[in-house]
Amino acid sequence: MYTKDSKDCPIEVFALENDENKTAYVTFDMSQVYKKLKVKNKETREKIELLEKKH
């Protein structure tokens, strides 16, 4: 799931479930990921920009 935290930073949340049906949630600060993914390839850059806008 893509969402924003209380500071308006884009985050991605993963729900992980084990064989015993126990669930854990893992969140990632996507702002740092987007900064690292800045590329020169136009097609790839456009995909990344689209992901940023969806947040």
N, C-alpha and C positions, 0 to 999 in steps of 0.2 A: 504494500500500500504506500502510495506517495502522499505526503501531507506536509504541514509546516508546524514547527514547534512554537512555544510561547514568545520566542524572540523573532518570529517570522523567518526562520532559517528552514530551507527545504530539508526534509528528512525522508528516509525510506524505512518502512517497518516490515520485518519478516516475522511470521509466526511459525515456529518450529514445534513439531509434535513428535514424541517418541512412541515406542510400541505400547507403553503403558497409558497412553492418551494424556500425558502431561504436556502442557504447552508452555513454551518460553517465547518471549518477544525480544527481538534484537533490532535496535535502531541504528541508523547510520546518518551522519551529517553529510548530506549530498553536496553542500556548497563547496567543500574541499575537493570532492570528486569532480564536479563540473570544472573547477579551475584547472585540475590536472588534465582533463580531457580536451582542453582547447587545442585544436589541431588546425593545420593549414588546409587539409583536404576539405573542399567546400561541401560535399555531400555529407560527410561525417559531421562536420561543424553544424550543418543545418539540423541534423537529427538531435544533436546534443542541445542546441538552442530550443528545439521543440520540447524536449524533455524538461528543460528549465521552465519554460512557459507553463507547462501543465501543473507545476507545483504551485 
